[in-house]
Amino acid sequence: MEPTSREATERDHRHRLLDAMARSVASNGFANTTVTDVVTLARVSRRTFYEHFGTREACLVALFDAASAQAFKVLAASINPTRDWRDQLDDALHAYMSILSMQPTLLKTLFVAVFALGDEGLAARRRSNEQLVNFIETTVTAGSTGQPAPERAIVTAIVGGIHELILQSIERGEEGQLTKLVPTVVRFLRQGLDQAKS
């Protein structure tokens, strides 16, 4: 079904608000971003903002979810099922690190500020981790040769390790150079999954 004019307008408003939040956060950080900043950049009213998001924090969580979804689109596009699962994951990790590095200031805010949002931020972070766990499990299983899929707990631990390495890079001010992590992350991922599948 084609969206109605009202649905299309609401979708456009939501997109503009998220884009405005991203631009304001990238320029000023989340702590210095106000609802007024967001609606001014989005060219919508405060009422429109509150029709979509109950709070400034809810808008940031929605932005975190949208950024995660975009990263996973890139991951999915990087997969070639005819190749060995290890090579597929190598390519996917490089693509993942590349897209995270494209907006380093926004990345820093999303990765760090989300922890300050309490349960809502923690839930958003967990959703993102689960998506990456599911992606790795699906890729490994599709590329396997009759071997069982790795334990989910092990894959979850590997994903946690990857994100910890990203956080360390952010703390060192290297959030725009995450592709440098790829060789280490690939080695970590391969060793962990090979042991889990053995």
C-alpha positions, 0 to 999 in steps of 0.5 A: 500500500502506498503511504497516505499524504499524512503518513508521508509527512509524518515520516518526513518529519521524523527523518528530519528530526533525527537528521537534525539531532545527528547534526546538532550532536555532531556539532555540539555534543548531546549535553549541549543539544536542546529540543530548540536546537533540533526543531530549528535545524529540522524546520518543524515546531516543538509540537511536531517534535513531541508528537514523535518523541516524548523527550530529548533522550528518546530522540537520541535513542531513536537516532541510535537505533536508526544509525545501528540499522544503517550499519547493519544494512551495510553489513548485509550488503557486504555478504557474498554467500558463495565465499567462506564464512571467515572471509565474509565476516572479514569483509563485513567487519571492515565495512562495519568499522568503515561506516562507524568511522564516517561520522566520528563525532556522532559515533562518539556521542552515540557510543558514550552518551547512550550509557547515560540514558539509563534503562532506555539507553541500555536497552538500545545498546542491547538491541544493537549488540543482539543484531550483530550477534544474530548477523554473525550467527547467520553468516557462520551457519550459512557458511558452515559445512555441517558443523554446529553453530557457535554458542550464542553466549560465546558470540555475545562475548565476542561482540562485547569485546569488539565494542570494547575495542571501539570504546577504547579507540574513542577514548584515545580520540581515534574514532575516525580510524576504526578500520585500524582495528580490523586486523585485531578484530578479525583475529579475535573473531576467527579464533573465538569462533573457530574454538566455539565451532570445534 
